């Protein structure tokens, strides 16, 4: 645990959007427990908006992945931190810790558990823990998180939450994902959207730059829908998302943004499972998944194609199934 003489703390989580948002319970708990300490956060610039205006941080320092050399290490060293919390725990973060030569703790990844679950379908996870809980364990058993969820802050330092002008008939779809096996089929989003439209709901499509084409394709086939995807303006995405009564998404960074806003989430899991810890954190939610497949999980991060060729982890989750889960969630009848 932190000793009283450690006053400047560097938290390392270089990527990605969801991972950065998942550190915020640790950041908040640290600041509440040690208000006199200065907290610095090191992250790649393209993900920095996730924590850029978090008032619990003294400074957000951006990391240039293309230049991991001495100049950048010297820039980090110039912060004069005296303690490091490494929540990345990879080669890059280990090099930084080694260069700084200060006491540190690191997030212990459940590498063996993931390996046996993915490769042999043997589950050695003693219980399902969220990633924030796993991060917190790096600071010792006596460090316990509070009961609040994830944090996200706008440019003015205001905490992002469900908007007061939230429309109970607006539902956001976030169809994008980095990997094919984590992506609910576009045609299923279309069918789900039109079914909801027939029931009087209005559909909004949300996503970043890499999702623009997909969002436009889906929106063009859903009656009366609005495509509000943009070129990676996270703050505008949050504002749009907060106006919806629910979000339907994949296992993605925007799932964690919805959690930070406190927006009810229907998360559709294909090749990944809750054991990995990346599920909606402390918000009203349901994970829709096909638990009857012997090939699942096939990866802890997703793959570019279904190695079995059938993609049943997603294709068996019909729009009707997702619709029923969503309506139950909205009616607060979900178990």
N, C-alpha and C positions, 0 to 999 in steps of 0.2 A: 504494500500500500504506500501511498505518497507520504513522504516525511515532511515535517513542517518547513525544512530549509529549501524545499523545492518550490520555487515561485513562478518559473516560466516553463510552461509545458507545451510541447509540440505533439499534436495528434496527426498521424499520417494515415490518410485514406485517399489514395491517388485517383481511383476510379470506383465506380461509375456513378450515374445519377442515383439509382436506387440504393447502392451501397453507402453513398454519402448521406442520403436522407436517413438511413438506418443507424447512422452514428449519433443522430441528434439527441436521443434519450441519454446517451452517455455524456455528451457535452453538457446538457442541461443539469444532469445530476451532479457532475463534477463542479459546475459553477455554483450550484446551490449549496453543495457541501463545503466548498473551498472558495468563497466569494473573493478572497484577496488574491487568488492566483490568476496569472495571465495565461490564457489559452490561445495557442496558435494552431491553425489548421492548414496542412499541406495537401493540395489537390491539383489535378490537371485542370488547366484553364477552362476547357470545354465543359467541365462538370461543376465549376466553381459556384455557379448561381444557386446551386442547391443549398449552400451554406453561406454565401457571400454577405448577407445582411443579418446573419444570426447574432443577436446582441450579446449572447453568452461568450462570443469569441472576441479576443482582442484584435486579431488580424487573420485574414485568409491569405495564404501565400500560395501563388500558383507555381506549378511544376511543369516544365517544358519537357515532354517525353522525348522530343527529338534531340535534346541536348543534355544528356545525363552526366556530363563531364564535370571537371573541377570548378569551373566558373559557377555553375548552378549550385554545387555543393557548398561553395564559399558563401553564396548568397543566403543559403539556409543556415549556415554556421553563424552568419552575422546577426542572426536573431538572438544569439546568446542564450538559448534555452538550456535549462539544466535537467530536463527530464523528457523522455519520449514515450508516447503511447502509440505503438505501431499496430494499427488495425488493418493494415494491408498484408504484411508478412509475406513479401515476395522478394525476389533478388534486388529490385530497385530500392525498396524500403529498407532492406537489410544493409545495403551499401550506404544509405544515408545515415542510419543508426551507427554503423561502424565508423563513419567519417566524423560524426559529431562527438563521439567518445564521452557520452554522458549516460547515466543510468537509464534503463528502459524496461518496458514490459511489452509483450506482443500478444496478439490474438492467435490462439492456438486453433488452427483449422482442423476440423474433424476429417482429415484426409483419408485415414484408413476406413472409417465408417462409410464415407462416400464411395470409396473404391469397391468395398465388398457389396454395397447395395447396388451400385451400377453394374459391376461385372458379374456378380454371382447371385444377386437378389437376396443376399443374406443381410438382415437388418440388425446391426449392432448398436443402433441408436437407443440409448436407455429411455429417453423420452424426447418428444418433439419440443425443441427450444427455438425461439425466434432469434434472428441474427443480432438484434440489440442485446438480448440476454447473453449470447455467445461473446459479443464484444465486451460486455461488462465483466465477464468472468476473467478477462485479462488482468483486471485490477484487484482480483482476489475475492474470496468468498464473502468478506465483510462489506464489499461494495455492491449495494443493491439499488436497482433502478426504482424511480418513483412510478406511480400508477398512470401517468400521462402517456400519450402516444408520440408520434413523430412531429417534428417542428419544421415549418417552412416560413420564411419571412420575405415580404415584398421589399422593393427598393427603399421605401420610407421607413423600414424597420417594423412595419405592422405585421403581426402574426397572421398568416393566411389560414382562414377557416371557411366553413360554408357561408356563402354570402347571404345577407339578409333578404336579398331579392331572389333567392333560390326559387325556381319554378318546379312545383311538384309534378309537372307533366313533362319535364325535360330530362332526357337520359343521354349521357355521353358514351360513345363508343371509342375506345383506344385500340385500334386493330393492329398496330405495329408491334414488332419484336425483332430483336437482332438475329434470331435463329428460326429457321423454318419450323422445326418441331415444337416450338413454343407459340406458334401463331395459329389462332383459330381461323379456319378458312374464310376467305372474303365472301364467298357465296352464302355461307352460314350467317355472317353478319348482316348481309342483305335480307335474307329471309326473316331473321330475328327483327331487324329494323322495320320491315313492312308489317310484320305482325303487331309490333308495338304501335306503329302508326295507325293501324286499323282500330286499335284500342284507345286512341286519343292522345298518345304520347308524341313528343317531338324529339327527333334524334339529332345530336350534334356529334360530328366527327372531330377527334382531337389527335394530334401527333406532331412530331418534329419534322425536320427537313427530310430525313430518309423515309418518312411515312406519307409525304405529300401526295405522291401518285396513288398509293393504296387508298388513302382517305378520299381522294377525288373519285376514284373508281367506285367505291362503295356508296358514297354520297349520291352519285349520279343515278343510282338504282334504288334509292330509298325515297319514297314520296315525301316531299316537303322538308327533307333534312338539310342541315347547314354544315358545311365543311369549314371548320375553324382551325385546321392545322396551320402551322406556321414554320418559319425557318429557325427553329430552336429558341424562340423567346419563351423561356420557362415561366416567366411572370404572367404573360398573357395567357398561356395555357392554364395556369392555376386559376386565374380570374374567370376564364370561361368554364373550367371544370367546376368551380365552386357554385355556379349558378344552376347546376343540375342536381336532381334528387338522387341520382345513382350513377355509377360508372361500371361499364362492362368492359373488361380488358383481359389481356394475356398476363402471364408472369413476366412483368416488365417494370421499367423504372416509373412509368406513369401510374402503375398500380400503387407504388409507394407514395407518389405525390397525392393520389386520392386519399390514402390513409392519413397523410399529414394534414389534409384539409378536413378530415372527419367525414368525408363523403362515403355513403354506403357503397361497397364494392362487390361485384360479382367477378371473381378471378377465375379464368379458365386455364387449367394446367394440363399440358400435353405430356411432354417427355420428362418433366420435372415433378417432384413430390414435396410435400410439406416438411418432410424430415430435413431437408437442406436448410430450412429456416427462413426462406424468402417467401413469406405469405403476408397478407395484410395485417398490420400491427395495430392492435388496440383501436380498431374501428369496426363498425357494423359490417359484416362481410360473410361471404360464403365462397368456398373454393369448389369449383365444379371439376371433377376429374373422373377418369375411368379406372376404377380400382381393380378391375377384373383381368387385367392384362399381365401376363408373365414376363413380357419384355420391358415393362416399365418399372423404374426409370431407366432410360438408355443413356442418359447423360445428366450431369448436374448443371450444365450451362446451356444445353440445347445443341442440336445438330442441323446441318444444312439439308438433310433428307432423312426419311424414315428408313432405317437399315433393314427392317422387315418387309418394307414395300407396301404395307397396308394402311399405315397412319391411323390406326383405330383409336389411338389415344385422343385424337381430336375428332375424327370422322364419326365416332360413335356418340359423341356429345352433340346431339342434334339441336337445332334452334329451339325445338319444343321443350327439351330438357332445360336449356339455359333460361328460356322464358319462364318456366314454372319456378325455377330457383329465384329468379329476379323478382317475380310478383310476391312470392313468400317473404323475401327479404324486405320488400317495401311495405308489406303488411305486418312485418315484425313477427311472422309466424315461423321463421326458419329455425330449425333445431341445430 
